[in-house]
Amino acid sequence: MWARLMSFFGKDLAMDLGTANTLLYTPKDGIVLNEPSVVALDARDDSVIAVGKEAKEYLGRTPERIRAIRPMKDGVIADFEVTKKMISFFISKVISKKNLIKPRIVICVPTGITQVEKRAVIESGHQAGAREVRLIEEPMAAAIGAGLNIHLPEGNMVVDIGGGTTEVAVITLSSIAHSQSVRVAGDEMNDAIRRYIQDEFKLLIGENMAEQAKIKIGSAIELPERLTMTVSGKNIIDGTPKAIEIHDGHIREAIAEPVKAIVLSVRTALENTQPELVSDIATNGLLLAGGGALLKGLDQLVNRESTLRVVIDEDPLTTVVRGTGLSLEGKDFQKVYIN
């Protein structure tokens, strides 16, 4: 009774604390925040200058007195103090300081998270102002967000490709029967693009430029029509500004290894899954979620390599946070939490 009363007067939150982006969801209003997981700090006293979208614009453009950093790495906390500041900032944007009751928060985490990392996430949530912090694994949240019936005794496979990790999981009876967390995802693709442009064209480009190239012309398979774009940066040889035109073939070659690792994780998961569940997955198909699901042709490549029917969620960027939010609303989902 007291818990229901607290939920009624307070504002429960679901958080997708991602390497690339942080999203907040409330059962009443849906997604209320979607910001890059970036913080800009004053190097002299570590005070916060900017967080989120504004801070992301600082990446690669800061003077010595300002540090623009990503406090999350591979889906978990790399810098505890900065993460706490970031979480506090985002929560304060959503919840009024006049609200006397602290929120209950459910945070999604990778399946491969360690006990130390779990404690760091929970402590960050408490120190940011939560009265209670629960954790849910990302593939489970993605399955709930996509509307899969996780309670049935049948297998569903979820592949969630975020910024820092790719989560592959087989779900049955509200539990994860097999999981695999590969620390290769969107950020690794961005880094691969930067290395490729540097090696092939002797051009240094920034993180944001590499990400734009991946989103605009990146693909996992050859496309019917060639896509091109102009990228600009610094000439390695003489340090002067330089701009070149690249096409989708360049990006495809650059990200070949990360894409191969993601596809291999699917095949490995199938090899380690019980035959009955694999039979179910063959019938139900494979769910692709996360920002990486938007890579052109990735669904076709996974289908070709696994023979599974591949379904991309209608809004893969928000699948996880929507599922995390739905877990707040029903008693049936309470057993999916891992703490």
C-alpha positions as MATLAB code, in Angstrom:
seq = 'MWARLMSFFGKDLAMDLGTANTLLYTPKDGIVLNEPSVVALDARDDSVIAVGKEAKEYLGRTPERIRAIRPMKDGVIADFEVTKKMISFFISKVISKKNLIKPRIVICVPTGITQVEKRAVIESGHQAGAREVRLIEEPMAAAIGAGLNIHLPEGNMVVDIGGGTTEVAVITLSSIAHSQSVRVAGDEMNDAIRRYIQDEFKLLIGENMAEQAKIKIGSAIELPERLTMTVSGKNIIDGTPKAIEIHDGHIREAIAEPVKAIVLSVRTALENTQPELVSDIATNGLLLAGGGALLKGLDQLVNRESTLRVVIDEDPLTTVVRGTGLSLEGKDFQKVYIN';
ca = [
       0.000    0.000    0.000;
       2.805    2.395    0.916;
       4.681    1.573   -2.303;
       1.563    2.296   -4.391;
       1.058    5.572   -2.530;
       4.680    6.581   -3.180;
       4.315    5.771   -6.876;
       1.115    7.785   -7.089;
       2.596   10.962   -5.636;
       6.130   10.464   -6.959;
       7.297   10.123  -10.554;
       8.729    6.722  -11.425;
      11.412    6.763  -14.103;
      12.884    4.285  -16.559;
      16.419    5.013  -17.703;
      18.381    3.675  -20.643;
      21.838    4.696  -19.485;
      23.641    4.106  -22.752;
      27.187    4.637  -23.959;
      25.986    6.929  -26.748;
      22.653    8.277  -25.457;
      20.656    8.423  -22.240;
      16.871    8.204  -22.419;
      14.298    8.750  -19.671;
      10.725    7.467  -19.716;
       7.771    7.948  -17.383;
       4.654    5.749  -17.458;
       2.481    8.864  -17.740;
       4.360   10.871  -20.392;
       6.419    8.296  -22.306;
       9.905    9.333  -23.419;
      10.682   12.649  -21.724;
      14.411   12.914  -22.435;
      16.793   11.706  -25.146;
      20.269   13.213  -24.876;
      23.838   12.174  -25.752;
      25.764   10.683  -22.800;
      28.371   13.446  -22.862;
      29.493   15.884  -20.158;
      31.662   18.998  -20.561;
      33.654   19.919  -17.449;
      35.829   22.844  -16.400;
      39.292   21.266  -16.127;
      40.202   23.579  -13.247;
      37.561   22.498  -10.744;
      35.542   19.757  -12.525;
      32.393   21.858  -12.442;
      29.791   21.009  -15.088;
      29.656   23.369  -18.076;
      27.283   21.444  -20.329;
      25.532   18.072  -20.503;
      23.893   16.153  -23.336;
      23.335   17.704  -26.764;
      25.230   20.891  -25.972;
      28.187   18.953  -24.546;
      28.358   16.696  -27.611;
      29.009   19.750  -29.778;
      32.106   20.343  -27.640;
      33.717   17.011  -28.619;
      36.944   17.718  -30.495;
      36.455   21.481  -30.159;
      37.474   22.238  -26.577;
      40.267   24.509  -25.307;
      42.602   23.243  -22.578;
      40.395   24.467  -19.749;
      37.400   22.362  -20.877;
      37.101   18.564  -21.001;
      34.288   16.964  -22.995;
      34.012   13.304  -22.038;
      31.771   10.254  -22.300;
      31.490    8.838  -18.764;
      30.022    5.559  -20.049;
      32.165    2.957  -21.791;
      30.982   -0.364  -23.210;
      27.560    0.186  -21.655;
      28.828    0.578  -18.077;
      30.179    3.373  -15.904;
      33.776    4.331  -16.664;
      33.821    7.547  -14.608;
      31.642    7.271  -11.508;
      31.707   10.921  -10.402;
      30.949   12.338  -13.854;
      28.191    9.760  -14.432;
      26.569   10.787  -11.145;
      26.607   14.431  -12.248;
      25.135   13.486  -15.625;
      22.340   11.383  -14.105;
      21.517   14.125  -11.602;
      21.349   16.708  -14.387;
      19.019   14.586  -16.523;
      16.744   13.689  -13.599;
      16.500   17.341  -12.564;
      15.351   18.210  -16.102;
      12.467   15.777  -15.758;
      11.490   16.036  -12.094;
      10.686   19.308  -10.396;
      12.661   20.158   -7.266;
       9.294   20.873   -5.636;
       8.487   17.163   -5.800;
       8.888   15.969   -2.210;
       8.926   12.250   -3.007;
      12.058   10.840   -4.626;
      11.525    8.786   -7.783;
      11.799    5.037   -8.158;
      14.122    4.291  -11.078;
      14.628    1.211  -13.236;
      17.913    1.280  -15.171;
      18.775   -1.131  -17.977;
      22.267   -2.657  -18.032;
      24.233   -5.057  -20.302;
      23.916   -8.782  -19.631;
      27.672   -9.039  -19.063;
      27.735   -6.473  -16.252;
      29.883   -7.370  -13.224;
      28.856   -7.095   -9.577;
      31.164   -4.094   -9.174;
      29.568   -2.383  -12.161;
      26.075   -3.179  -10.821;
      26.912   -1.507   -7.517;
      28.282    1.540   -9.342;
      25.054    1.947  -11.357;
      22.838    1.492   -8.273;
      24.913    3.903   -6.202;
      24.834    6.505   -8.991;
      21.047    6.276   -9.090;
      20.722    6.676   -5.310;
      23.173    9.573   -5.158;
      21.339   11.232   -8.042;
      18.170   11.302   -5.914;
      16.334    7.986   -6.403;
      14.593    6.345   -3.449;
      14.854    2.913   -5.086;
      16.971    1.637   -7.995;
      16.190   -1.599   -9.851;
      18.133   -3.081  -12.763;
      16.897   -4.859  -15.879;
      19.019   -6.439  -18.595;
      18.918   -4.668  -21.969;
      17.732   -7.621  -24.115;
      14.878   -8.297  -21.679;
      13.864   -4.634  -21.811;
      14.067   -4.697  -25.622;
      11.819   -7.791  -25.772;
       9.226   -6.097  -23.550;
       9.457   -2.857  -25.547;
       8.903   -4.697  -28.830;
       5.793   -6.396  -27.467;
       7.141   -9.968  -27.335;
       5.335  -12.287  -24.941;
       8.270  -13.122  -22.690;
       6.144  -15.149  -20.245;
       5.439  -18.084  -22.586;
       7.520  -21.302  -22.606;
       8.952  -20.563  -26.030;
      12.170  -19.012  -27.273;
      12.633  -15.487  -28.609;
      15.999  -14.112  -29.725;
      16.835  -10.445  -29.214;
      19.872   -8.636  -30.622;
      20.288   -5.156  -29.147;
      23.085   -3.140  -30.817;
      23.850   -0.031  -28.809;
      26.780    2.348  -28.680;
      29.139    0.287  -26.534;
      27.800   -3.270  -26.564;
      25.854   -5.740  -28.659;
      23.554   -7.845  -26.494;
      22.375  -11.197  -27.847;
      19.892  -13.113  -25.723;
      17.437  -15.983  -25.935;
      14.408  -15.327  -23.717;
      11.838  -17.787  -22.408;
       9.544  -17.890  -19.357;
      10.461  -14.341  -18.284;
      14.136  -15.297  -18.050;
      17.243  -15.216  -20.219;
      18.115  -18.797  -21.210;
      21.327  -17.807  -22.972;
      23.061  -14.471  -23.372;
      26.140  -13.025  -24.902;
      27.460   -9.497  -24.451;
      29.964   -8.389  -27.084;
      31.719   -5.095  -26.496;
      31.548   -4.251  -30.195;
      28.822   -1.903  -31.394;
      28.222    1.608  -32.774;
      31.230    3.281  -31.149;
      33.570    0.598  -32.465;
      32.203    1.239  -35.960;
      32.874    4.974  -35.560;
      36.452    4.280  -34.480;
      36.934    1.897  -37.417;
      35.745    4.596  -39.834;
      38.178    7.121  -38.377;
      41.086    4.664  -38.688;
      40.123    3.779  -42.257;
      39.900    7.416  -43.391;
      43.234    8.121  -41.717;
      44.983    5.154  -43.361;
      43.416    5.420  -46.814;
      43.175    9.188  -47.279;
      45.691   10.566  -44.743;
      42.854   12.545  -43.209;
      42.048   12.949  -39.527;
      38.319   13.296  -38.840;
      36.420   13.755  -35.594;
      34.088   11.366  -33.807;
      30.957   13.270  -34.848;
      32.002   13.263  -38.515;
      32.620    9.502  -38.431;
      29.207    8.929  -36.884;
      27.523   11.074  -39.536;
      29.204    9.020  -42.267;
      28.024    5.764  -40.673;
      24.440    6.990  -40.388;
      24.239    8.627  -43.811;
      26.031    6.174  -46.102;
      27.018    3.189  -43.925;
      25.785   -0.283  -44.896;
      26.404   -3.937  -44.103;
      25.831   -5.173  -47.674;
      26.257   -3.717  -51.135;
      23.492   -1.233  -51.939;
      21.507   -0.942  -55.198;
      22.700    2.647  -55.651;
      25.979    4.222  -54.558;
      25.727    6.732  -51.722;
      28.286    9.511  -51.325;
      29.092   12.309  -48.907;
      31.844   14.814  -48.193;
      33.900   14.457  -45.030;
      36.271   17.132  -43.785;
      39.119   17.165  -41.308;
      42.854   17.740  -41.022;
      45.464   16.641  -43.534;
      47.939   14.403  -41.681;
      50.842   15.400  -43.923;
      50.809   19.179  -43.527;
      48.054   19.905  -40.991;
      45.915   21.897  -43.417;
      42.110   21.607  -43.733;
      41.049   18.964  -46.221;
      37.748   17.639  -47.571;
      37.203   14.475  -49.602;
      34.245   12.622  -51.082;
      33.686    9.062  -49.901;
      31.075    6.461  -50.827;
      29.213    3.635  -49.094;
      31.831    1.095  -50.219;
      34.474    2.878  -48.156;
      32.336    2.757  -45.005;
      31.341   -0.856  -45.635;
      35.008   -1.834  -45.862;
      35.852    0.219  -42.774;
      33.222   -1.407  -40.542;
      33.533   -4.938  -41.933;
      35.226   -6.330  -38.810;
      32.763   -4.915  -36.237;
      29.823   -6.077  -38.368;
      31.390   -9.521  -38.699;
      31.772   -9.721  -34.902;
      28.082   -8.862  -34.414;
      26.919  -11.501  -36.916;
      29.262  -14.075  -35.359;
      27.743  -13.408  -31.924;
      24.325  -14.371  -33.308;
      25.640  -17.631  -34.753;
      27.505  -18.427  -31.522;
      24.353  -17.816  -29.485;
      22.387  -20.198  -31.698;
      25.070  -22.876  -31.315;
      24.792  -22.626  -27.528;
      20.990  -22.645  -27.355;
      18.834  -25.705  -26.714;
      17.332  -27.306  -29.875;
      13.735  -26.701  -28.773;
      14.407  -22.997  -28.294;
      16.214  -22.744  -31.641;
      13.122  -24.285  -33.260;
      10.978  -21.600  -31.594;
      13.334  -18.866  -32.788;
      13.113  -20.197  -36.346;
       9.335  -19.724  -36.105;
       9.273  -16.415  -34.198;
      12.221  -14.755  -35.917;
      15.002  -12.603  -34.501;
      14.377   -9.112  -33.128;
      16.905   -6.378  -33.959;
      16.879   -3.333  -31.659;
      19.160   -0.449  -30.723;
      20.692    2.232  -32.927;
      22.860   -0.314  -34.730;
      19.723   -1.961  -36.119;
      19.386    1.074  -38.407;
      22.593    0.201  -40.310;
      21.438   -0.316  -43.882;
      21.241   -3.966  -44.902;
      22.225   -5.392  -41.520;
      18.953   -7.298  -41.234;
      19.571   -8.882  -44.643;
      23.119   -9.858  -43.700;
      21.998  -11.474  -40.426;
      19.257  -13.312  -42.323;
      21.774  -14.543  -44.901;
      24.238  -15.780  -42.264;
      21.738  -17.315  -39.805;
      18.771  -18.220  -42.089;
      16.506  -16.597  -39.477;
      13.720  -14.187  -40.320;
      14.850  -10.804  -38.954;
      12.434   -8.205  -37.596;
      13.510   -4.626  -36.847;
      11.502   -2.886  -34.143;
       9.467    0.091  -35.376;
      11.620    2.526  -33.349;
      14.834    0.640  -32.491;
      16.469    3.647  -30.823;
      13.826    3.656  -28.071;
      12.911   -0.047  -27.794;
      14.962   -0.589  -24.645;
      13.748    2.445  -22.707;
      10.126    1.751  -23.664;
      10.456   -1.798  -22.369;
      12.157   -0.566  -19.207;
       9.264    1.839  -18.705;
       6.629   -0.839  -19.279;
       8.286   -2.963  -16.588;
       7.318   -0.231  -14.102;
       3.654   -0.587  -14.903;
       2.798   -4.238  -14.313;
       3.338   -6.784  -11.561;
       4.032   -9.448  -14.192;
       7.329   -7.761  -15.006;
       8.688   -7.434  -11.456;
      10.430  -10.820  -11.705;
      12.576   -9.687  -14.640;
      14.683   -7.377  -12.444;
      18.152   -8.667  -11.568;
      18.525   -7.014   -8.126;
];
